[in-house]
Amino acid sequence: MTVKASVSLSPQQEEFARKLVEDGHFPSLAAVVERGLDLVREETEMREEDVEALRSLIQRRRKGPFLSEAESHERIEAMIAAKKAEYGL
């Protein structure tokens, strides 16, 4: 089911949308707006998924295990040494 709605566009937006239609990328201005809304929805959903994944990662990391300061320092130094060796430094 479709719903008819009225939207306002800036002159630049209208010019761009009409050019997309004229160039054959979309059959109508409505199709351009629909695609734009679809892209915003997809972007929003992906962002929400990313935020949820990050929250989950933070929760897992909070539960540990944690490295001691000394072990953490050793690992960092080993990573730096490996990169230096990789680049011949």
Secondary structure, DSSP 8 states (H G I E B T S, - for coil): ----------HHHHHHHHHHHHTTS-SSHHHHHHHHHHHHHHHHHHHHHHHHHHHHHHHHHHT-----HHHHHHHHHHHHHHHHHHTT-
